[in-house]
Amino acid sequence: MPPEPRTAIATVCLSGTLEDKLAAAAAAGFDGVELFENDLIVSPASPAEIRRRCADLGLSIDLYQPFRDFEAVPPDLHRANLRRAARKFDVLAELGAETILVCSSVSPEAIDDDELAAEQLRALAELASTRGLRIAYEALAWGRHVSGYQHAWRIVRRAAHPALGVCLDSFHILSKGHDPAPIRAIPGDKIFFLQLADAPRLPMDVLPWSRHHRLFPGQGDFDLTAFTGHVLAAGYRGPLSLEVFNDVFRQADPRPAAVDALRSLLALKESLGVVTLPGAPALTGHAFAEVVTDPGAGRVLASLGFARTGVHRTKPVELWEQGEARVVVNEGGAAHGAVGAVALTSTDQARSTRRAEALLAPVLPRTRGPREADLGAVAAPDGTEVFLCGGDDWRDDFVPTGETAAGAGVFGIDHVALTQPFDHFEEAALFYRSVFGLTPSPVTEFAAPFGLVRSRSVAAGAVRLTLEAAVVRRGEWAPAVPEPQHVAFACTDALAAATAMRAAGAPLLDIPGNYYDDLEARLDLPLGRLAALRERSVLYDRDEDGEFLHFYTALAGARVFFEVVQRIGGYRGFGVVNAPVRMAAHRARRHAVPPVKTPA
């Protein structure tokens, strides 16, 4: 196994002042930083003071960047560039940094002449070497004449100076579709620095793609395991450093963002085999979902056929069950009106908890009575508690009431939907993937009544979670229900369940007739099937593998509602196409505006 690489993060990845960024990087556990020039320029601290601050925090300054538009220019501009470089070298000396990043020129003054570029970079490297410094030359994907890493390496090789090497940036290489395998032919000691960024595949110009849409490793579509493997195979022994330009990350709280960043590198190291973490045990299902709300949730669950089967021995908590679907109603929690926790059944509860801790998930302390189950619990990025159960022993914490569920065809929890703050959307997917081994689906977007919503699922076997985030929710025009969440129950027959539940007084949403008219036009369902859906306000979706029937309750608290779903065949989605219809129906319900229903 190769030695475990050090970790670093560019200050441009994080929000706040330079002091905020350094504190966040150190608190997360990074070994070093790339110091972005703009962060230094706006700081009131001198370079020497920044050096001392980093030393106090246990951070090295591994790179200073960027130095722009240097190579292959006319003689007068070259002389000015050398003067500019000498001043920056003074800054590096005060910072205690040894390497400066020089990115390929985008200047209209640049000349397409590799020999001239090599000559001028050799002169720069010679000047740097007299100060004990190094030059890492990087090919920008939008460089005027040098836009590929192999081209940059040819120039560095032609310059032939020991203080000149290349910087390899995964975004610049993979965004252009360049093959990273030839990296293995570059001597490891000539790879002076490695910068890592993931990204979604987007059909757009590479410059705005780079400036606004980079992600931490594991959050996008690039194969960073293969890419980094080529770099390590070449003999690179420097830090794995993150350089991620992202509009959301650069406005979010830098402390959790830095933790998310380091978690991404830990997961990448695991995939490379350079660090060993406790493996992710298989998860076999949803043990229960906890709803933190008022007693209204219990009334809604009763109308859905659930029974209050247990009362907690020491806490104001009730257990409601129907089949294998179990909901814990907590009337004393702080997160009022939310899905406060999800409980997942693990084949190795202790190992699941150890893995979560190794991947920086906060392990939550729990107050246990003498006869209460010992459940592991960690905090997800949005604050949701994730319990890890080894079996059903947690049910012994509840004193049986003797009540029996009337039943309405529900047999289990199909999925739990957690609406995320927008700045936690990417972090949440990485968290569930790396910590619990769930597989994220591609991101989908849909136009909701109050703007654009992003959605994706994370799933493995019978464990399914959906994550949604609205881009903007602020001001008087924001929805009255911020970040709603819900629990979806699986049933055997959605049409029969809807009939029984409505007869029992369940507050089910009414769906407008326009939806069914559109459904008929789009899918050409048999008229009898369409009429049954319309009559019961059941929504419908299908794909190449199967069908999906589902319906919803009104809010059962400040933010929580329930869904009942039926999967037919191999359907694996979540009826996202119907989400705007559900949102509008919820608003109509809250404002007591009955939707217009057309006869079948």
N, C-alpha and C positions, 0 to 999 in steps of 0.2 A: 504494500500500500504506500503510495507517495505521501510525503509529509503534508500535514494539514496546512493549507494556506492561511495567511492572515486575512483579515477583513478590513475594508475601508469603504467610506461613503463620501461622495462629493457633496460639499455644502449646498450646492445648487439644488439638491434633491429635497431639501427641507425648508419649512417656513420659518420666519422670524429673523432676528438679528443674528450676526455671526456668533455672539455669545450664547443665544438660545440654541443654535444649531450644534455647537460644540458640546453643550451640556446634554442635549438629547442623544447625540451619537455616543457619548461616553456612557450615559446611563443605560442605553440599550446593550452595550457590550462590544462596540466596534473597537478595533485596534488602532485605526488611523483614519485620516480624512484627506480628501483632495480639497485644497483651498481654492475656491472660485474667486477670481480677481475682484468681481463686483462686491462680494461680501467683505473683502478686506477694505476696499475703497470707502465704503459707507460706515465702517467701524470707527469709533473714537479711539480704540486701542491701537497702539503702535505695533509694528510687526514683532518687535521684541517682547511686548506684553502678550501678544497672541501666542508666541512661542512658549512663554512661561505658563500661560493658561492651559495650553494643550498638554504640557508636561505634567501640570498638577492634576489634570483629568486622566492621565495615562494614555493620551492620544499622540501618535506620531503624525507629522505632516508629510504625507507620502508623495504629494504632487502639488505643484502650483500651476494654475491654468486659467484661461488660455492665452497664448502669445500668438497673435494673428498676423497673416499677410506678410510673411518674411521673405520667402525664397523666390528665386528667378525673377528679379526685378532689375531695372536699370541701375548703374553705378551710384548715382546721387541718392536714390532711394535706399540702396543697400547700405550706404554709409549711415543714413538716418536710422535705418533699422538696427544696425549694430549699436548705435548710441542708445536707442530705446532699450535694447536688450541688456546693455551694461547696467542701466538703471534698475531694470527688473532683477538682475543678478544681485544687486545690492539688497533688494527686498528679500530674495531667497536666503541670503546669508543671515539676515536678521531673523527670519522665520526658522532657520535651521532646516530648511527643506533642501533636498539635493537634486530634484528632478523638476524640469519645467516642460509643459506640453506645448509643442509648436504644431498648430494644425495647418494643413495645406491651404494655400492662398486662394481667396476668392476675389482678390483685387483685380480690377480691370488693367492695372499696371503690370500684372504678372505675365511673364513670357513663357511660351510653351517650349522649354529647353531643359531637358533633364540634366545635361552636363552643367549648365549654369546653376540649376537648383542644387545639385550636389556640391558644387564649388562653394556656393554661399552658405549652405548648411554646414559644410566642413569648417568654414571660417567661424561660424557661430559656435560650433562644438569646440573649436580650439580656444575661443574666448571663454567658454564655460569651463573647460578643463583647467584653466589657470586658476579658477575659483573653486575647484573641486566639485563642479556641478555636471549634470547630464541633460541632454536634449532628447525628448521623446517625440518623434515626428509621427503625426497622425494624418491619415487620408480622410478628409471630410467627404461624405457621400455627395455633396454638392460643390466640391472643390472645382476651381476654374479649369485647371489642367490635370490635377492629381486627385482622383476620386475613388481609387481602389487601393486596398492594402498591399497588393502585390507590386503595384506601381511605386508606392511609397517605399517598399522594401528594396526595390531595384535602385532607387535614388540613394537610400542609406548605404547600400552595399557599395555603390560607386563612390560615395564620399569617403568611405573607409576610415572612419575616425572612431576611436574607442569610446568617446563621450557622446556618440550619436547612435540612437537605436530607434525602434518603432514603438508606437503605442497602438494597440489593437482595441477597437471599439466594436462590440457585437452589433450595435444598431447600424453603424455605418457599413458594416460588411453584409449583414443578413438582410437589411432593408433593400439593398441593391440586388439581392439574389446571388451574391458572389459565393463561390464554393470555399468553405473554410478549411477543407482538408489540406491544401498546400501550406497552411501555417506550420505544419509539422516539419517542413523543410527549412524554416527559419531557425537559426541557432537560438537556443533558449536565452543565452546571455545578451542577445541583441533585441529581445523583446523587453523593453524597459518598463512597460506598464500595460495593464489590462483593465479595460472599462466594460462593464456589463450593463445591459439594459434589455428588457423584453419589450414587446409591443404587439398590439393587435394587427392583423393584416388589414390595411386600409388602402383603397384605391385613390391615393392622393399624392401630391408632390412630396418628395422626401423631406424637404426643409420644414414645412409646417407639421408634418407627421412627427419629425424628430423633436421639434420645439414644444409640442403640446400633448403628445400621446404616448410617450414612453411609459413603461411599467417596470416594476421589480420582477426579477426572475420568477417564472412560474405563473405569472398573471396574464401573459400574452400568448402569442402563437409561435414564437421562435423556439427552436430546439437549442437551448443554451447548454444543456448537458453535453451534446455532441460538440458544440462550438468550444466550450471551455476544455473539454477533453483533448481536443487538438492542441490547444495552447499549452496545457500541462504536459502533453506528450512531447512537445518541442523542447521542454526543459525549463519553462518559465517557472520561477520560484518567488515571484513578487506577490503582492496582495490581490485578492479578488475584490475589485472596487466597483461600486455602483455609481453610474452617472445617468440619472433619470430626470429628464425634463417633463414635468406633468403639471398641468394647471391646478388640479385638485390637490396633489401632494404639497405643492408650494403654497397652499393657503390653509392647509389642515394643521392641527396641533402637531408640532414636530416630535413630541415624545412618543405617542403611539405609532406615528409614521416611521420613526427610526427603528422601533421594535419590529414592525412589519417588514422593514427592509432587511434587518438582520435575520429574521425568520426565513426570508426568501433565500438568503445565502446559505443558511444551515441546511435547508432542504436541497439546494443545489449541491452542496458538498456531499450530502448523503447519496444523491444520485450519481455522483462521480466516484463514490467509494473511498473518499479521503477522510470521512468521519463516519463513525458507527453510532446510530441512534437506536433506541428501542423500536422495534418494528411496529407497524400499525396493525393491531389485531383485527380480525374480521368483526364487523358490527352486524348483528342479526335482526335488529328491528327497533321500533320505538317502544320503550318501556312505558313511558307516560309523557304527557305535556302538562306543564304547570301554567295555570292562568291566574294572574294576580289581578283581582277585580272585586266588585261588590257582589252581594248575594244574587243579583240578577242573572249571573252566569249559570248558577244552579237551576234556576227556573227554566232557562232556555235549554239546558242539557236534559232536564226532565221531559220537556216537550219533544225532544228528539229521541226519546225512548231510553235514556240513561237512568240509572238508579244511584242514589247516594249510598254506597256500600260500606263506607268507613269514615271514621273521624279520627284525626291524628291524636296520639296520646298526649302530646304536650303543646301543640301549636294550633292556631285557629285555621286549620286546613282540613278540607274534605276530599274524599276520593269518590269520583263518579265513574261508573263502568257500564259498558255494553259490549258483550263479546270480549275481544281482546283490546278494545279501545278504552284507554284509561286517561282520565283527566283529573288532575289535582287542582282544586279551587282554593286559592290562598287569599283569604280576606285581610291578611295583616301585612302584606309585603309593601315595600317602598315603591316598586314600579307599578303603580296602580293602573289598571286597565290595559295590561300588556300580557303577552306570552313571556312569563318571567323565566321559564326554564324548559329545556327539552331533555329527556332522559333516554339515552341510547343503551341498548344491551350489547355488551362486549363479550367476546369469547375469552378475554383476559383483561379483567377490569384494572388490575394493578399496573399491567404493562401499558394500557391505554393512558393511564394517568401519568406514568413516567415519561412516555413519549410527549404528551402535552407539555409537561414541565420542561423537557429538553428543548422543545420548540418555542419556549418563551411564553406559553399560555399561562396566565395567572391562575395558580391553584387556589381555590377559595376555601377559607377556613369554615368549618361547619360545627355548630353546637349540637352535640348528640346526647340524647338521654341514654340511660344504662341499657335499655332494651331496643335501641334504634339501630337500623342498618347503617353500616359504614359505607357511604357512597362517595366516590371521588367526584369532585366538581371543579370545573375550570370556567373561566370567563371568556366568552367570545368577544370580538372587537366591539360589538354594539351593546355589550353589557349583559346579554342573555347568558344565563347559567346553563352549562352543559353537564348533566349528570352522567356518570358511567356506572352501569349496573351489571353485576355478574349473573343475575337471575331475578327471581321474583321475591327475594327476601325482604325487599323494601316495603312490601305490602303488609308485613308484620308490624310496621310502625302505626298502622291504623286499627282502631277498635271496630270490629264489624257491627253494622247497624241491623243486619238481618234483612235489609231491603233487597228486592230482586228487580232487575231491569225488565220493563215491559217489552223492550226490543222493538226495533223498526228496520231490521236488516243490516245494521252496522256491525262489522266484525273486527275492525281494527283502525289504527291511524294510518292513513295513506301518506300524508306529508304534513309538515309544519311550514307555514309561510312567515318569513321574518322580513319586514320592511326595514331597510338599512338607511342610516344617514348617508347622504351621497358620498361623503368623503371616506366612508368605511366600505363601500361596495366592493372594490378590488381587494381590499384587505380581508374581507370576510371570505371571499372565495378561496384565497390562498390559505387562510386559516383552516377552513374545513378540509381542503385538499391535503395539506401537509400534515396536519395534526391527526386527522381521523381517516385519511385515505379515501375520502369521497371524491368523485370525479365531477368536475364542473362541466356544465353544458355550455355551448356557445351563448354569447350575450345576444338577447333580442331586445328590440325597442318598440314601444307602441305609443300612439298618441292617445293620452287619457284626457278626460274633460278639463284637467287643470295643467296640462303640459305633457312633456315627454317623460316616460318612465322606462327605466332599464330593468331587465329581468334576466335571471339565469337560475338554474337549479344546481345543486350539488347532491350526488346520490351514489349509493353503492348497495345493490341488492334491495332489501326492503326498507332501507333508510333513505328517506328523501327529504330534502329541505329546499325551499325556494327563497331566493333573495331578490328583493326589488328595491329600487331607489329612484326617487324623483329628483330631477335636476335642481329645481327651485321650489321651495315651500316657505314663503315669507310674505309679510304684509297682510292687509285686510282681505285680499282676494285669495289667500291660501285656503286650502280645504280645512273644514272645521275639525277633521280627524287627522292629526299628523301621524305619519308612520303607522298605519293600521297593520295589525297582525292577525293571523287566524290559524286554526287547526282544521285540517281536512280529514274527514272520516271516510273509510272505505265501506261500501255497502254492496249487497248482491244484486239489488234491483232499484235503480234510482227513481224510476217512475212510481213504483209501489211505495218506496220510502217517502217520497215527497207527498204522496196522498195520505199516508198514515200520519206523518208528522204535522201536516197542515190541519188534519182533523183533530190532532191532540193540542192544537193551539200554538204550534211553533211559529215564531215571527219570521216567516220566510219572505225573501225578496220577491216582488212582482217584476216580471220582465216585460218591457213594452212590445207591442205587436210588430213594430218595425223590425225588430230583431228577427222574428220568425219569417217575416216576408223576405228579408235578405237571405236567411238560411235556406229557404225554398229555392231562391234564385241561384244561390251559389252551389248547393249540394244536391238538389233534386231528390230530396228524401221522399219515401212513400208518404202519401197524404195522411194515412192513419198514424204513422209514426210522428209526423210533424204536428198533427193535431194533439197527440198525447203530450208532446213536449210543451206546446203552447199552453194547453190547459193547466199544466202543473208548474209553469215557469221554470222548466228545466233547460239548462243550456247544453249545447252539443258541439263536439269537435271530433274530427277524425284525421287519421294519417294513413300511410300505406300499410300499417301493421294492425290497426284496430280503431275502436271508437271510444269516446269519453263523454259521459253524461254527468252533469254536476249542477248543484244549486246551493244557495247561500241563505244564511240567516241575517237578520238585521244585527246591529251592534248589540253585544251582550255585556257592555261595559264601555269605558271611555274609548277604547281602541280595538277591542277584540270582537271577532265574530267567528262563525263556524261555517264549514263547507261540507257537503256530502257528495262523494264521487263514486262513479262506477266505471271501472276499466273493462273494456271488452277486447279480447284478443291481445295483441302485443303492444297496444298503445302505451307510449312511454312519456308523453308530454304532460302538460298541466292546464290545458285550455287557455293559454295566455291570450289567444285571439279574442276571448270573451271578457278579458279583464276590464276594458273600458265600459262595457255594458254593465258589469257588476258595480263599478264605481259610480256611474250615473244613477243606477237604481238605489244604491246606498244613500246618495244625496237626496234623491226624491223621497225616500223613506224618512230621512231626518227632517225634511222640510214639509212632510205630509202632503206632497204633491203626487197624487196617484197617477201612475203611467196610463196612457191610453192603450187599452187592449182591444184588439180586433177579434171578431168571432172566428172560430176555426173553420 
